[in-house]
Amino acid sequence: MNKKPNPELIDSDNPEWTDEMVKASVRFNDLPQGLRDKLARPPRGLQKSPVKVSTTIRLSPDVVQAFRAAGDGWQTRIDAALKDWLRTHSGVSLDSSTRLKMRSASSKRLSKRSVSP
């Protein structure tokens, strides 16, 4: 195992730990409380106003596969595609805060209208 390291994979700012470094390390819980408080992340608070609604929908496997194949953020891309469809097909525009605004139809008439794929 005395293989020569690949120079492209050597990170001088973050070297691999030696046995001595491991022995000298201290567990987080063993640090003084003041230091733990400074290093610990504050717990995430509640959203001031929810920006998305959790829902469950059924999609064709090929649709999900295509969006997932494009990588992380596939659910956000589905959301963008649905917003685009709303803009082009239903007379609904979305403002910057993603609240629906009716262009030419009242919300009552729009909610009764059936939408075909």
Salt bridges, closest charged atoms under 4 A:
ASP79 OD2 - LYS83 NZ 3.34
ASP95 OD2 - LYS101 NZ 3.83
